[in-house]
Amino acid sequence: MRSIIVLLTCLLLVSEMQAQIRTLRVEQLPVPSVEQWNAPLFSPSGTELFLTNVAHDGIWQYSLRTGLLKKLTSDRGAGFDPRLSENGSTITYRTTVVPGDHRTRVQESVSLSVTTGKKTILHRANSVELPLFIRNTVMVPERP
């Protein structure tokens, strides 16, 4: 009897875990097929989707409500692991800038307002860490 109760409890827990995420519908996004899209990132509200291409050059914002696609930046490497604030108003990323002589790499930590498009360079060096958020405040870790 005890093993039946344990089995029923396990089945109930498994069915509850599976029921927490449901697919309501599957849609193909109306985004240009000339790009190969990569690394989707949902906004905290779930109404916006941030995408990059396979080269990670640039970040696009796709509105699930309106179906509009907007390019936020075309910075080189910006799409590699961008971070979004808890309220979805700011996105941070790291970009690579190659100076005129092409022998040294320079990176920038960048904060970009999703609503206004205002771009702020937080840190610039040969190698910088990815910016992150603590609550809605941007933090730039320093390299030793």
N, CA, C and O atoms as CSV, one atom per row, in Angstrom:
chain,resi,resn,atom,element,x,y,z
A,1,MET,N,N,0.821,-1.200,0.000
A,1,MET,CA,C,0.000,0.000,0.000
A,1,MET,C,C,0.867,1.267,0.000
A,1,MET,O,O,0.580,2.253,-0.679
A,2,ARG,N,N,1.916,1.191,0.778
A,2,ARG,CA,C,2.810,2.348,0.865
A,2,ARG,C,C,3.455,2.657,-0.487
A,2,ARG,O,O,3.593,3.826,-0.847
A,3,SER,N,N,3.854,1.625,-1.242
A,3,SER,CA,C,4.477,1.836,-2.546
A,3,SER,C,C,3.479,2.414,-3.553
A,3,SER,O,O,3.881,3.161,-4.445
A,4,ILE,N,N,2.216,2.094,-3.435
A,4,ILE,CA,C,1.190,2.656,-4.324
A,4,ILE,C,C,1.030,4.151,-4.053
A,4,ILE,O,O,0.889,4.945,-4.983
A,5,ILE,N,N,1.054,4.527,-2.783
A,5,ILE,CA,C,0.927,5.940,-2.423
A,5,ILE,C,C,2.141,6.723,-2.941
A,5,ILE,O,O,1.985,7.828,-3.460
A,6,VAL,N,N,3.342,6.161,-2.803
A,6,VAL,CA,C,4.547,6.812,-3.297
A,6,VAL,C,C,4.482,6.949,-4.817
A,6,VAL,O,O,4.828,7.999,-5.359
A,7,LEU,N,N,4.043,5.900,-5.504
A,7,LEU,CA,C,3.926,5.931,-6.955
A,7,LEU,C,C,2.920,6.991,-7.404
A,7,LEU,O,O,3.197,7.743,-8.338
A,8,LEU,N,N,1.772,7.060,-6.763
A,8,LEU,CA,C,0.756,8.056,-7.102
A,8,LEU,C,C,1.260,9.480,-6.847
A,8,LEU,O,O,0.989,10.392,-7.628
A,9,THR,N,N,1.988,9.657,-5.753
A,9,THR,CA,C,2.556,10.966,-5.438
A,9,THR,C,C,3.564,11.382,-6.513
A,9,THR,O,O,3.558,12.531,-6.955
A,10,CYS,N,N,4.425,10.458,-6.934
A,10,CYS,CA,C,5.404,10.753,-7.987
A,10,CYS,C,C,4.706,11.098,-9.297
A,10,CYS,O,O,5.105,12.047,-9.972
A,11,LEU,N,N,3.683,10.355,-9.666
A,11,LEU,CA,C,2.940,10.635,-10.893
A,11,LEU,C,C,2.273,12.007,-10.832
A,11,LEU,O,O,2.253,12.738,-11.823
A,12,LEU,N,N,1.736,12.347,-9.685
A,12,LEU,CA,C,1.100,13.651,-9.517
A,12,LEU,C,C,2.124,14.770,-9.648
A,12,LEU,O,O,1.860,15.776,-10.307
A,13,LEU,N,N,3.293,14.606,-9.025
A,13,LEU,CA,C,4.335,15.622,-9.119
A,13,LEU,C,C,4.835,15.787,-10.554
A,13,LEU,O,O,5.039,16.912,-11.009
A,14,VAL,N,N,5.032,14.684,-11.265
A,14,VAL,CA,C,5.489,14.753,-12.652
A,14,VAL,C,C,4.457,15.451,-13.518
A,14,VAL,O,O,4.819,16.282,-14.351
A,15,SER,N,N,3.179,15.134,-13.342
A,15,SER,CA,C,2.134,15.776,-14.149
A,15,SER,C,C,2.033,17.262,-13.829
A,15,SER,O,O,1.746,18.058,-14.724
A,16,GLU,N,N,2.263,17.662,-12.574
A,16,GLU,CA,C,2.249,19.083,-12.203
A,16,GLU,C,C,3.430,19.827,-12.837
A,16,GLU,O,O,3.275,20.955,-13.306
A,17,MET,N,N,4.614,19.191,-12.849
A,17,MET,CA,C,5.779,19.840,-13.449
A,17,MET,C,C,5.574,20.022,-14.945
A,17,MET,O,O,5.962,21.055,-15.490
A,18,GLN,N,N,4.988,19.070,-15.610
A,18,GLN,CA,C,4.761,19.178,-17.039
A,18,GLN,C,C,3.672,20.194,-17.360
A,18,GLN,O,O,3.670,20.766,-18.450
A,19,ALA,N,N,2.766,20.424,-16.451
A,19,ALA,CA,C,1.644,21.322,-16.703
A,19,ALA,C,C,2.011,22.793,-16.516
A,19,ALA,O,O,1.205,23.664,-16.845
A,20,GLN,N,N,3.178,23.088,-16.008
A,20,GLN,CA,C,3.532,24.470,-15.739
A,20,GLN,C,C,3.838,25.264,-16.998
A,20,GLN,O,O,3.635,26.478,-17.016
A,21,ILE,N,N,4.318,24.620,-18.045
A,21,ILE,CA,C,4.588,25.304,-19.305
A,21,ILE,C,C,3.751,24.647,-20.379
A,21,ILE,O,O,3.862,23.447,-20.632
A,22,ARG,N,N,2.907,25.456,-21.012
A,22,ARG,CA,C,2.071,24.944,-22.090
A,22,ARG,C,C,2.328,25.746,-23.349
A,22,ARG,O,O,2.474,26.968,-23.302
A,23,THR,N,N,2.382,25.059,-24.460
A,23,THR,CA,C,2.505,25.730,-25.744
A,23,THR,C,C,1.100,26.065,-26.216
A,23,THR,O,O,0.280,25.172,-26.428
A,24,LEU,N,N,0.826,27.348,-26.380
A,24,LEU,CA,C,-0.496,27.772,-26.826
A,24,LEU,C,C,-0.602,27.746,-28.347
A,24,LEU,O,O,-1.620,27.337,-28.904
A,25,ARG,N,N,0.461,28.186,-29.004
A,25,ARG,CA,C,0.484,28.145,-30.459
A,25,ARG,C,C,1.925,28.299,-30.929
A,25,ARG,O,O,2.780,28.797,-30.198
A,26,VAL,N,N,2.173,27.875,-32.127
A,26,VAL,CA,C,3.487,27.998,-32.739
A,26,VAL,C,C,3.333,28.897,-33.951
A,26,VAL,O,O,2.496,28.648,-34.819
A,27,GLU,N,N,4.143,29.943,-34.007
A,27,GLU,CA,C,4.084,30.884,-35.121
A,27,GLU,C,C,5.464,31.060,-35.716
A,27,GLU,O,O,6.467,31.008,-35.004
A,28,GLN,N,N,5.516,31.267,-37.007
A,28,GLN,CA,C,6.767,31.645,-37.641
A,28,GLN,C,C,6.856,33.163,-37.582
A,28,GLN,O,O,5.935,33.866,-37.997
A,29,LEU,N,N,7.970,33.658,-37.063
A,29,LEU,CA,C,8.129,35.098,-36.944
A,29,LEU,C,C,8.316,35.720,-38.319
A,29,LEU,O,O,9.069,35.191,-39.137
A,30,PRO,N,N,7.648,36.830,-38.584
A,30,PRO,CA,C,7.799,37.503,-39.875
A,30,PRO,C,C,9.057,38.363,-39.909
A,30,PRO,O,O,8.988,39.588,-40.013
A,31,VAL,N,N,10.204,37.701,-39.820
A,31,VAL,CA,C,11.486,38.407,-39.862
A,31,VAL,C,C,12.179,38.083,-41.181
A,31,VAL,O,O,11.928,37.027,-41.762
A,32,PRO,N,N,13.040,38.967,-41.658
A,32,PRO,CA,C,13.688,38.743,-42.955
A,32,PRO,C,C,14.454,37.422,-43.006
A,32,PRO,O,O,15.227,37.102,-42.103
A,33,SER,N,N,14.228,36.674,-44.062
A,33,SER,CA,C,14.902,35.385,-44.193
A,33,SER,C,C,16.330,35.521,-44.700
A,33,SER,O,O,17.050,34.526,-44.769
A,34,VAL,N,N,16.756,36.729,-45.057
A,34,VAL,CA,C,18.132,36.923,-45.496
A,34,VAL,C,C,19.114,36.787,-44.330
A,34,VAL,O,O,20.298,36.528,-44.544
A,35,GLU,N,N,18.633,36.959,-43.112
A,35,GLU,CA,C,19.457,36.779,-41.919
A,35,GLU,C,C,19.228,35.378,-41.359
A,35,GLU,O,O,18.138,34.822,-41.489
A,36,GLN,N,N,20.246,34.820,-40.745
A,36,GLN,CA,C,20.086,33.602,-39.970
A,36,GLN,C,C,20.032,34.039,-38.519
A,36,GLN,O,O,21.017,34.553,-37.988
A,37,TRP,N,N,18.893,33.842,-37.873
A,37,TRP,CA,C,18.645,34.386,-36.542
A,37,TRP,C,C,19.166,33.447,-35.469
A,37,TRP,O,O,19.237,32.233,-35.659
A,38,ASN,N,N,19.530,34.040,-34.332
A,38,ASN,CA,C,20.195,33.291,-33.288
A,38,ASN,C,C,19.900,33.908,-31.922
A,38,ASN,O,O,19.501,35.069,-31.826
A,39,ALA,N,N,20.098,33.128,-30.883
A,39,ALA,CA,C,20.112,33.570,-29.478
A,39,ALA,C,C,18.909,34.420,-29.072
A,39,ALA,O,O,19.094,35.568,-28.670
A,40,PRO,N,N,17.677,33.895,-29.162
A,40,PRO,CA,C,16.522,34.688,-28.734
A,40,PRO,C,C,16.534,34.938,-27.226
A,40,PRO,O,O,16.908,34.068,-26.440
A,41,LEU,N,N,16.126,36.120,-26.850
A,41,LEU,CA,C,16.056,36.525,-25.443
A,41,LEU,C,C,14.710,37.207,-25.225
A,41,LEU,O,O,14.436,38.240,-25.835
A,42,PHE,N,N,13.869,36.639,-24.363
A,42,PHE,CA,C,12.562,37.226,-24.086
A,42,PHE,C,C,12.680,38.337,-23.051
A,42,PHE,O,O,13.494,38.266,-22.131
A,43,SER,N,N,11.854,39.362,-23.218
A,43,SER,CA,C,11.768,40.426,-22.215
A,43,SER,C,C,11.093,39.852,-20.972
A,43,SER,O,O,10.409,38.833,-21.059
A,44,PRO,N,N,11.278,40.494,-19.813
A,44,PRO,CA,C,10.636,40.004,-18.592
A,44,PRO,C,C,9.110,39.922,-18.713
A,44,PRO,O,O,8.492,39.057,-18.093
A,45,SER,N,N,8.502,40.802,-19.494
A,45,SER,CA,C,7.042,40.785,-19.655
A,45,SER,C,C,6.592,39.710,-20.645
A,45,SER,O,O,5.414,39.356,-20.687
A,46,GLY,N,N,7.540,39.188,-21.448
A,46,GLY,CA,C,7.205,38.172,-22.436
A,46,GLY,C,C,6.588,38.735,-23.702
A,46,GLY,O,O,6.118,37.971,-24.545
A,47,THR,N,N,6.577,40.044,-23.856
A,47,THR,CA,C,5.959,40.664,-25.035
A,47,THR,C,C,6.968,41.073,-26.097
A,47,THR,O,O,6.584,41.422,-27.214
A,48,GLU,N,N,8.250,41.034,-25.764
A,48,GLU,CA,C,9.302,41.415,-26.696
A,48,GLU,C,C,10.299,40.270,-26.800
A,48,GLU,O,O,10.536,39.536,-25.841
A,49,LEU,N,N,10.870,40.140,-27.977
A,49,LEU,CA,C,11.893,39.132,-28.217
A,49,LEU,C,C,13.097,39.841,-28.816
A,49,LEU,O,O,12.962,40.590,-29.783
A,50,PHE,N,N,14.264,39.609,-28.249
A,50,PHE,CA,C,15.494,40.208,-28.748
A,50,PHE,C,C,16.288,39.127,-29.461
A,50,PHE,O,O,16.471,38.029,-28.934
A,51,LEU,N,N,16.759,39.445,-30.666
A,51,LEU,CA,C,17.437,38.471,-31.514
A,51,LEU,C,C,18.750,39.032,-32.014
A,51,LEU,O,O,18.971,40.243,-31.999
A,52,THR,N,N,19.606,38.151,-32.454
A,52,THR,CA,C,20.835,38.546,-33.141
A,52,THR,C,C,21.009,37.625,-34.332
A,52,THR,O,O,20.270,36.653,-34.488
A,53,ASN,N,N,21.984,37.929,-35.170
A,53,ASN,CA,C,22.269,37.030,-36.288
A,53,ASN,C,C,23.378,36.055,-35.872
A,53,ASN,O,O,23.926,36.164,-34.775
A,54,VAL,N,N,23.704,35.107,-36.751
A,54,VAL,CA,C,24.686,34.087,-36.372
A,54,VAL,C,C,26.089,34.667,-36.164
A,54,VAL,O,O,26.910,34.050,-35.485
A,55,ALA,N,N,26.371,35.819,-36.726
A,55,ALA,CA,C,27.660,36.483,-36.505
A,55,ALA,C,C,27.649,37.321,-35.222
A,55,ALA,O,O,28.678,37.876,-34.836
A,56,HIS,N,N,26.503,37.412,-34.568
A,56,HIS,CA,C,26.301,38.210,-33.350
A,56,HIS,C,C,26.519,39.701,-33.600
A,56,HIS,O,O,26.833,40.447,-32.673
A,57,ASP,N,N,26.356,40.132,-34.832
A,57,ASP,CA,C,26.532,41.542,-35.173
A,57,ASP,C,C,25.186,42.245,-35.155
A,57,ASP,O,O,24.425,42.182,-36.120
A,58,GLY,N,N,24.905,42.911,-34.052
A,58,GLY,CA,C,23.662,43.651,-33.917
A,58,GLY,C,C,22.652,42.953,-33.031
A,58,GLY,O,O,22.756,41.760,-32.746
A,59,ILE,N,N,21.664,43.738,-32.601
A,59,ILE,CA,C,20.544,43.233,-31.794
A,59,ILE,C,C,19.275,43.824,-32.374
A,59,ILE,O,O,19.203,45.025,-32.634
A,60,TRP,N,N,18.269,42.976,-32.577
A,60,TRP,CA,C,16.969,43.393,-33.065
A,60,TRP,C,C,15.934,43.122,-31.984
A,60,TRP,O,O,16.066,42.189,-31.192
A,61,GLN,N,N,14.906,43.955,-31.967
A,61,GLN,CA,C,13.794,43.809,-31.028
A,61,GLN,C,C,12.551,43.476,-31.840
A,61,GLN,O,O,12.190,44.206,-32.762
A,62,TYR,N,N,11.904,42.376,-31.496
A,62,TYR,CA,C,10.680,41.974,-32.174
A,62,TYR,C,C,9.530,42.056,-31.175
A,62,TYR,O,O,9.594,41.446,-30.108
A,63,SER,N,N,8.491,42.797,-31.508
A,63,SER,CA,C,7.324,42.936,-30.641
A,63,SER,C,C,6.321,41.834,-30.968
A,63,SER,O,O,5.839,41.737,-32.096
A,64,LEU,N,N,6.014,41.012,-29.981
A,64,LEU,CA,C,5.029,39.959,-30.172
A,64,LEU,C,C,3.615,40.533,-30.247
A,64,LEU,O,O,2.708,39.886,-30.772
A,65,ARG,N,N,3.429,41.735,-29.728
A,65,ARG,CA,C,2.111,42.390,-29.788
A,65,ARG,C,C,1.824,42.972,-31.167
A,65,ARG,O,O,0.747,42.766,-31.727
A,66,THR,N,N,2.810,43.708,-31.715
A,66,THR,CA,C,2.572,44.428,-32.970
A,66,THR,C,C,3.140,43.724,-34.192
A,66,THR,O,O,2.735,44.012,-35.318
A,67,GLY,N,N,4.076,42.802,-33.983
A,67,GLY,CA,C,4.713,42.124,-35.100
A,67,GLY,C,C,5.792,42.949,-35.785
A,67,GLY,O,O,6.240,42.605,-36.879
A,68,LEU,N,N,6.214,44.048,-35.141
A,68,LEU,CA,C,7.233,44.914,-35.733
A,68,LEU,C,C,8.634,44.497,-35.306
A,68,LEU,O,O,8.864,44.140,-34.151
A,69,LEU,N,N,9.563,44.547,-36.250
A,69,LEU,CA,C,10.969,44.245,-36.004
A,69,LEU,C,C,11.751,45.546,-36.093
A,69,LEU,O,O,11.632,46.286,-37.069
A,70,LYS,N,N,12.560,45.822,-35.061
A,70,LYS,CA,C,13.314,47.068,-35.000
A,70,LYS,C,C,14.771,46.745,-34.685
A,70,LYS,O,O,15.057,46.015,-33.735
A,71,LYS,N,N,15.689,47.285,-35.477
A,71,LYS,CA,C,17.113,47.082,-35.221
A,71,LYS,C,C,17.557,48.069,-34.156
A,71,LYS,O,O,17.447,49.281,-34.345
A,72,LEU,N,N,18.058,47.557,-33.034
A,72,LEU,CA,C,18.501,48.417,-31.942
A,72,LEU,C,C,19.944,48.873,-32.136
A,72,LEU,O,O,20.283,50.020,-31.844
A,73,THR,N,N,20.787,47.974,-32.630
A,73,THR,CA,C,22.190,48.311,-32.853
A,73,THR,C,C,22.775,47.376,-33.895
A,73,THR,O,O,22.306,46.253,-34.077
A,74,SER,N,N,23.799,47.852,-34.573
A,74,SER,CA,C,24.529,47.001,-35.515
A,74,SER,C,C,25.971,46.818,-35.048
A,74,SER,O,O,26.839,46.439,-35.835
A,75,ASP,N,N,26.224,47.088,-33.766
A,75,ASP,CA,C,27.570,46.947,-33.215
A,75,ASP,C,C,28.085,45.520,-33.368
A,75,ASP,O,O,27.357,44.549,-33.159
A,76,ARG,N,N,29.341,45.422,-33.732
A,76,ARG,CA,C,29.992,44.126,-33.946
A,76,ARG,C,C,30.091,43.353,-32.627
A,76,ARG,O,O,30.627,43.858,-31.641
A,77,GLY,N,N,29.578,42.146,-32.623
A,77,GLY,CA,C,29.639,41.292,-31.445
A,77,GLY,C,C,28.598,41.593,-30.385
A,77,GLY,O,O,28.601,40.962,-29.329
A,78,ALA,N,N,27.707,42.540,-30.639
A,78,ALA,CA,C,26.724,42.956,-29.627
A,78,ALA,C,C,25.762,41.830,-29.244
A,78,ALA,O,O,25.254,41.798,-28.123
A,79,GLY,N,N,25.515,40.918,-30.165
A,79,GLY,CA,C,24.544,39.860,-29.894
A,79,GLY,C,C,25.085,38.688,-29.108
A,79,GLY,O,O,24.359,37.729,-28.847
A,80,PHE,N,N,26.364,38.752,-28.723
A,80,PHE,CA,C,26.933,37.672,-27.927
A,80,PHE,C,C,26.587,37.876,-26.461
A,80,PHE,O,O,27.209,38.685,-25.773
A,81,ASP,N,N,25.597,37.142,-25.993
A,81,ASP,CA,C,25.169,37.141,-24.584
A,81,ASP,C,C,24.764,38.517,-24.047
A,81,ASP,O,O,25.285,38.949,-23.019
A,82,PRO,N,N,23.838,39.216,-24.729
A,82,PRO,CA,C,23.361,40.491,-24.168
A,82,PRO,C,C,22.566,40.237,-22.883
A,82,PRO,O,O,22.059,39.137,-22.668
A,83,ARG,N,N,22.464,41.240,-22.052
A,83,ARG,CA,C,21.730,41.140,-20.777
A,83,ARG,C,C,20.619,42.178,-20.786
A,83,ARG,O,O,20.792,43.282,-21.303
A,84,LEU,N,N,19.488,41.818,-20.215
A,84,LEU,CA,C,18.320,42.698,-20.179
A,84,LEU,C,C,17.973,43.012,-18.733
A,84,LEU,O,O,18.006,42.127,-17.878
A,85,SER,N,N,17.640,44.274,-18.453
A,85,SER,CA,C,17.265,44.668,-17.091
A,85,SER,C,C,15.950,44.006,-16.699
A,85,SER,O,O,15.184,43.565,-17.555
A,86,GLU,N,N,15.699,43.942,-15.387
A,86,GLU,CA,C,14.477,43.313,-14.872
A,86,GLU,C,C,13.207,43.963,-15.405
A,86,GLU,O,O,12.197,43.288,-15.601
A,87,ASN,N,N,13.254,45.276,-15.640
A,87,ASN,CA,C,12.060,45.951,-16.143
A,87,ASN,C,C,12.023,46.006,-17.672
A,87,ASN,O,O,11.071,46.530,-18.251
A,88,GLY,N,N,13.062,45.465,-18.332
A,88,GLY,CA,C,13.079,45.386,-19.790
A,88,GLY,C,C,13.376,46.688,-20.511
A,88,GLY,O,O,13.229,46.767,-21.731
A,89,SER,N,N,13.792,47.710,-19.774
A,89,SER,CA,C,14.012,49.020,-20.406
A,89,SER,C,C,15.426,49.223,-20.931
A,89,SER,O,O,15.660,50.112,-21.750
A,90,THR,N,N,16.375,48.405,-20.467
A,90,THR,CA,C,17.772,48.576,-20.847
A,90,THR,C,C,18.392,47.236,-21.199
A,90,THR,O,O,18.145,46.223,-20.545
A,91,ILE,N,N,19.205,47.256,-22.251
A,91,ILE,CA,C,19.948,46.061,-22.641
A,91,ILE,C,C,21.430,46.413,-22.607
A,91,ILE,O,O,21.824,47.500,-23.029
A,92,THR,N,N,22.246,45.498,-22.106
A,92,THR,CA,C,23.689,45.725,-22.071
A,92,THR,C,C,24.375,44.647,-22.901
A,92,THR,O,O,23.871,43.535,-23.058
A,93,TYR,N,N,25.528,45.009,-23.421
A,93,TYR,CA,C,26.289,44.064,-24.223
A,93,TYR,C,C,27.738,44.516,-24.297
A,93,TYR,O,O,28.098,45.602,-23.843
A,94,ARG,N,N,28.556,43.654,-24.882
A,94,ARG,CA,C,29.960,43.969,-25.113
A,94,ARG,C,C,30.177,43.966,-26.616
A,94,ARG,O,O,29.675,43.086,-27.315
A,95,THR,N,N,30.911,44.931,-27.109
A,95,THR,CA,C,31.202,45.000,-28.539
A,95,THR,C,C,32.709,45.088,-28.745
A,95,THR,O,O,33.443,45.522,-27.858
A,96,THR,N,N,33.155,44.676,-29.910
A,96,THR,CA,C,34.570,44.725,-30.236
A,96,THR,C,C,34.792,45.777,-31.310
A,96,THR,O,O,34.148,45.760,-32.359
A,97,VAL,N,N,35.704,46.682,-31.037
A,97,VAL,CA,C,36.034,47.759,-31.964
A,97,VAL,C,C,37.473,47.529,-32.413
A,97,VAL,O,O,38.363,47.350,-31.581
A,98,VAL,N,N,37.700,47.534,-33.698
A,98,VAL,CA,C,39.051,47.353,-34.219
A,98,VAL,C,C,39.571,48.714,-34.655
A,98,VAL,O,O,38.999,49.321,-35.560
A,99,PRO,N,N,40.642,49.212,-34.035
A,99,PRO,CA,C,41.185,50.508,-34.425
A,99,PRO,C,C,41.745,50.472,-35.847
A,99,PRO,O,O,41.803,49.412,-36.471
A,100,GLY,N,N,42.152,51.627,-36.349
A,100,GLY,CA,C,42.626,51.763,-37.717
A,100,GLY,C,C,43.762,50.842,-38.115
A,100,GLY,O,O,43.837,50.440,-39.276
A,101,ASP,N,N,44.666,50.485,-37.179
A,101,ASP,CA,C,45.805,49.659,-37.566
A,101,ASP,C,C,45.481,48.162,-37.568
A,101,ASP,O,O,46.303,47.370,-38.028
A,102,HIS,N,N,44.336,47.756,-37.079
A,102,HIS,CA,C,43.844,46.369,-37.082
A,102,HIS,C,C,44.763,45.382,-36.348
A,102,HIS,O,O,44.622,44.173,-36.530
A,103,ARG,N,N,45.692,45.866,-35.532
A,103,ARG,CA,C,46.585,44.963,-34.805
A,103,ARG,C,C,46.167,44.751,-33.360
A,103,ARG,O,O,46.576,43.774,-32.734
A,104,THR,N,N,45.372,45.640,-32.835
A,104,THR,CA,C,44.930,45.494,-31.450
A,104,THR,C,C,43.411,45.550,-31.392
A,104,THR,O,O,42.758,46.267,-32.151
A,105,ARG,N,N,42.886,44.785,-30.482
A,105,ARG,CA,C,41.438,44.746,-30.282
A,105,ARG,C,C,41.074,45.652,-29.119
A,105,ARG,O,O,41.772,45.690,-28.105
A,106,VAL,N,N,39.994,46.370,-29.268
A,106,VAL,CA,C,39.453,47.182,-28.188
A,106,VAL,C,C,38.004,46.763,-28.000
A,106,VAL,O,O,37.252,46.644,-28.967
A,107,GLN,N,N,37.616,46.539,-26.748
A,107,GLN,CA,C,36.242,46.183,-26.446
A,107,GLN,C,C,35.578,47.300,-25.653
A,107,GLN,O,O,36.237,48.069,-24.952
A,108,GLU,N,N,34.253,47.369,-25.783
A,108,GLU,CA,C,33.462,48.332,-25.027
A,108,GLU,C,C,32.301,47.618,-24.348
A,108,GLU,O,O,31.649,46.766,-24.952
A,109,SER,N,N,32.047,47.968,-23.093
A,109,SER,CA,C,30.823,47.573,-22.406
A,109,SER,C,C,29.813,48.665,-22.676
A,109,SER,O,O,30.096,49.843,-22.457
A,110,VAL,N,N,28.630,48.286,-23.151
A,110,VAL,CA,C,27.650,49.274,-23.603
A,110,VAL,C,C,26.306,49.038,-22.918
A,110,VAL,O,O,25.889,47.900,-22.705
A,111,SER,N,N,25.648,50.131,-22.583
A,111,SER,CA,C,24.279,50.120,-22.085
A,111,SER,C,C,23.420,50.840,-23.128
A,111,SER,O,O,23.775,51.923,-23.594
A,112,LEU,N,N,22.292,50.230,-23.487
A,112,LEU,CA,C,21.423,50.803,-24.513
A,112,LEU,C,C,19.985,50.844,-24.006
A,112,LEU,O,O,19.430,49.823,-23.600
A,113,SER,N,N,19.390,52.035,-24.033
A,113,SER,CA,C,17.987,52.168,-23.648
A,113,SER,C,C,17.121,51.597,-24.764
A,113,SER,O,O,17.212,52.031,-25.913
A,114,VAL,N,N,16.289,50.634,-24.426
A,114,VAL,CA,C,15.412,50.007,-25.407
A,114,VAL,C,C,14.354,50.992,-25.883
A,114,VAL,O,O,13.932,50.934,-27.038
A,115,THR,N,N,13.920,51.894,-25.009
A,115,THR,CA,C,12.845,52.821,-25.357
A,115,THR,C,C,13.339,54.050,-26.117
A,115,THR,O,O,12.696,54.479,-27.075
A,116,THR,N,N,14.482,54.628,-25.700
A,116,THR,CA,C,14.947,55.860,-26.341
A,116,THR,C,C,16.060,55.631,-27.358
A,116,THR,O,O,16.289,56.482,-28.219
A,117,GLY,N,N,16.756,54.498,-27.275
A,117,GLY,CA,C,17.864,54.232,-28.172
A,117,GLY,C,C,19.165,54.880,-27.729
A,117,GLY,O,O,20.164,54.810,-28.444
A,118,LYS,N,N,19.167,55.519,-26.542
A,118,LYS,CA,C,20.379,56.175,-26.048
A,118,LYS,C,C,21.425,55.123,-25.679
A,118,LYS,O,O,21.170,54.209,-24.895
A,119,LYS,N,N,22.614,55.283,-26.272
A,119,LYS,CA,C,23.718,54.354,-26.069
A,119,LYS,C,C,24.758,55.000,-25.176
A,119,LYS,O,O,25.167,56.136,-25.415
A,120,THR,N,N,25.194,54.276,-24.135
A,120,THR,CA,C,26.202,54.769,-23.216
A,120,THR,C,C,27.349,53.765,-23.154
A,120,THR,O,O,27.132,52.588,-22.867
A,121,ILE,N,N,28.562,54.224,-23.420
A,121,ILE,CA,C,29.733,53.365,-23.283
A,121,ILE,C,C,30.140,53.387,-21.814
A,121,ILE,O,O,30.460,54.442,-21.265
A,122,LEU,N,N,30.126,52.211,-21.183
A,122,LEU,CA,C,30.396,52.098,-19.756
A,122,LEU,C,C,31.876,51.906,-19.456
A,122,LEU,O,O,32.390,52.414,-18.459
A,123,HIS,N,N,32.559,51.165,-20.331
A,123,HIS,CA,C,33.972,50.862,-20.105
A,123,HIS,C,C,34.616,50.514,-21.437
A,123,HIS,O,O,33.995,49.871,-22.283
A,124,ARG,N,N,35.853,50.936,-21.622
A,124,ARG,CA,C,36.569,50.664,-22.869
A,124,ARG,C,C,37.992,50.226,-22.515
A,124,ARG,O,O,38.701,50.925,-21.792
A,125,ALA,N,N,38.405,49.050,-23.036
A,125,ALA,CA,C,39.746,48.519,-22.761
A,125,ALA,C,C,40.044,47.409,-23.764
A,125,ALA,O,O,39.210,47.086,-24.610
A,126,ASN,N,N,41.241,46.827,-23.662
A,126,ASN,CA,C,41.583,45.716,-24.557
A,126,ASN,C,C,40.675,44.522,-24.338
A,126,ASN,O,O,40.371,43.786,-25.277
A,127,SER,N,N,40.244,44.328,-23.112
A,127,SER,CA,C,39.360,43.220,-22.799
A,127,SER,C,C,38.463,43.646,-21.642
A,127,SER,O,O,38.959,44.033,-20.584
A,128,VAL,N,N,37.162,43.580,-21.832
A,128,VAL,CA,C,36.214,43.992,-20.791
A,128,VAL,C,C,35.235,42.853,-20.510
A,128,VAL,O,O,34.987,42.003,-21.365
A,129,GLU,N,N,34.693,42.853,-19.317
A,129,GLU,CA,C,33.682,41.878,-18.919
A,129,GLU,C,C,32.324,42.301,-19.464
A,129,GLU,O,O,32.111,43.470,-19.785
A,130,LEU,N,N,31.415,41.348,-19.566
A,130,LEU,CA,C,30.045,41.667,-19.951
A,130,LEU,C,C,29.376,42.433,-18.826
A,130,LEU,O,O,29.486,42.033,-17.667
A,131,PRO,N,N,28.686,43.520,-19.133
A,131,PRO,CA,C,27.936,44.231,-18.097
A,131,PRO,C,C,26.800,43.346,-17.588
A,131,PRO,O,O,26.297,42.488,-18.314
A,132,LEU,N,N,26.410,43.559,-16.353
A,132,LEU,CA,C,25.291,42.806,-15.790
A,132,LEU,C,C,24.416,43.739,-14.975
A,132,LEU,O,O,24.757,44.900,-14.752
A,133,PHE,N,N,23.282,43.212,-14.535
A,133,PHE,CA,C,22.342,44.020,-13.762
A,133,PHE,C,C,22.200,43.477,-12.354
A,133,PHE,O,O,22.178,42.265,-12.138
A,134,ILE,N,N,22.107,44.383,-11.408
A,134,ILE,CA,C,21.654,44.063,-10.065
A,134,ILE,C,C,20.415,44.910,-9.900
A,134,ILE,O,O,20.469,46.136,-9.797
A,135,ARG,N,N,19.292,44.207,-9.878
A,135,ARG,CA,C,17.974,44.830,-10.018
A,135,ARG,C,C,17.949,45.543,-11.363
A,135,ARG,O,O,18.107,44.875,-12.385
A,136,ASN,N,N,17.763,46.841,-11.425
A,136,ASN,CA,C,17.771,47.549,-12.705
A,136,ASN,C,C,18.991,48.464,-12.850
A,136,ASN,O,O,19.009,49.361,-13.693
A,137,THR,N,N,20.012,48.223,-12.012
A,137,THR,CA,C,21.227,49.023,-12.049
A,137,THR,C,C,22.318,48.269,-12.799
A,137,THR,O,O,22.575,47.100,-12.514
A,138,VAL,N,N,22.960,48.933,-13.755
A,138,VAL,CA,C,24.018,48.318,-14.548
A,138,VAL,C,C,25.307,48.274,-13.735
A,138,VAL,O,O,25.705,49.261,-13.117
A,139,MET,N,N,25.949,47.109,-13.749
A,139,MET,CA,C,27.228,46.934,-13.071
A,139,MET,C,C,28.244,46.458,-14.114
A,139,MET,O,O,27.927,45.610,-14.948
A,140,VAL,N,N,29.448,46.998,-14.067
A,140,VAL,CA,C,30.515,46.584,-14.977
A,140,VAL,C,C,31.621,45.969,-14.140
A,140,VAL,O,O,32.347,46.684,-13.448
A,141,PRO,N,N,31.756,44.639,-14.195
A,141,PRO,CA,C,32.833,43.998,-13.431
A,141,PRO,C,C,34.204,44.423,-13.969
A,141,PRO,O,O,34.387,44.540,-15.181
A,142,GLU,N,N,35.136,44.646,-13.096
A,142,GLU,CA,C,36.503,45.008,-13.486
A,142,GLU,C,C,37.338,43.745,-13.608
A,142,GLU,O,O,37.187,42.816,-12.815
A,143,ARG,N,N,38.213,43.710,-14.594
A,143,ARG,CA,C,39.160,42.596,-14.723
A,143,ARG,C,C,40.344,42.858,-13.802
A,143,ARG,O,O,40.767,44.002,-13.638
A,144,PRO,N,N,40.881,41.790,-13.197
A,144,PRO,CA,C,42.048,41.969,-12.304
A,144,PRO,C,C,43.281,42.393,-13.071
A,144,PRO,O,O,44.342,42.586,-12.476
